[in-house]
């Protein structure tokens, strides 16, 4: 890998801007309210930009284009689902959640159902979901840095962890809000400008010749002589007899020289193998991806399992958003319920605008960087596409802009995840002081960093999809039924979380085992939402009907507090004796941090 000085400059500038904004904002962060909920004074426009900056993670910046390159029409459910989840959040959850006066999701659980045991159980799931979501952010950071600099992948993960940890320890939610709002606009610039330039190159007939149109039913072809280095064991398929040069091990045996693949059977390529293809050769693709452009442009393959998997993904994405702790915690920073709902409307607009661009880049990648289909490393498409379409310094500058935006994505998402999980750890497992928040941040930051080294690097969007399924199967039933159904009991909520979360974790275990043992797992192990989400809702409802003793005595007062209009003044902070009143802290900083 050759050093790209432009990319290095862009990444360094993003890191410096992130550190500066975090440091400047942290100077006024002095109280627990600053670190947990930014004094509850963040107005809707800034909070919407901060939520969007936090939400547009590695799965959005790199993974959406990568999964579109690989899967085609079926992959468009990812950007649709990522955005549409906020519609359900706006309609059913945002305003009541803010009116609860809670500081964290487990705090809301105890407020609604009055069970300290359920709160502790919810704490465990919040920590697990946060860490599981943060691992692909660090893996994506490693991929980005290794794609533009001659460094190993672990360097990017360490850099992101250190930089994010410093900002969160210094200023908590107050510092991170400003950083994330800035990083949304930076990411929008970094994805939109290269997209516009590359589309102009495409429509003007520029770029390398020999590109096969996406409208052609045949598979994509290599536009020039191409060398592919396989970094992990893969299984590929071809549509015609394919001749190439191989150096390594293919189909279970050594290979050195000219080789031939038949379309009748799949073929294996072992780690460390080098493949060389001549210009015009049809591109082999990994075995679970559509091989031809015709199949790529049409959804599914007609199998019932493909349809079920699509609906399972929809369940996970639409309902998983409202169960993500790092998303929900941002609504506690709004002044009132009305501002929380307005924030969600703005988020829908900001996300809808952003997701146009990675989808377009994914389509262009199938024509100009099809070699990624051989290795399955399609998440690198956004990073490699500019240099492939625009040779020379101009392509390097576009690649540098994209790399800087991708690095900002890892920083903003990791910041939100770290601050939300650290807040839960400091208030539920530690005394809850500012010092405890900082200690919790340091502890939490080390866990996903260690897992990023241990776990295999999977397709980023698919791993995030499984995290959404876990959130949809645990906290989504609790929130929807807790906010809108007064007969919910804490045994019912606990049973629903156990069943829904247990099914997702079991599916995750089988899926990981299948990867190591090389056997084909059922479709629902990669997308379990269609089974786990209804099972969680049904279990919660049935058990709640059977356990009336688990309902709080003042449930009518609680429901009134959640749904009463803001001007009635029923909204109150929880744990005032422990943390004080947010409004008291806000007077000292009135006029700041409010737009």
Secondary structure, 3 states (H helix, E strand, C coil): CCCCHHHHHHHHHHHHHHHHHHHHHHCCCCCHHHHHHHHHCCCHHHHHHHHHHHHCCHHHHHHHHHHHHHHHHHHHHHHHHHHHHHHHHHHHCHHHHHHCCCCCHHHHHHHHHCCHHHHHHHHHHHHHHHHHHHHHHHHHHHHHHHHHCCCCHHHHHHHHHHHHHHHHHHHHHHHHHHHHHHHHHHHHHHHHHHHHHHHHHHHCCCCCCCCCCCCCCCCCECCCCEEEECCCCEEEECCCCEEEEEEEEECCEEEEEEEEECCCCCEEECCCCEEEECCCCECCEECCCCCCHHHHHCCCCCCHHHHHHHHHHHHHHHHHHHHCHHHHHHHCCCCCHHHHHHHHHHHHHHHHHHHHHHHHHHHHHHHHCCCHHHHCCHHHHHHHHHHHHCCCHHHHHHHHHHHHHHHHHHHHHHHHHHHHHHHHHHHHCCCCCHHHHHHHHHHHHHHHHHHHHHCCCCCHHHHHHHHHHHHHHHHHHHHHHHHHCCCCCHHHHHHHHHHHHHHHHHHHHHHHHHHHHCCCCCHHHCCCHHHHHHHHHHHHHHHHHHCHHHCCCCHHHHHHHHHCCHHHCCCCCCCHHHHCCHHHHHHHCCCCCCC
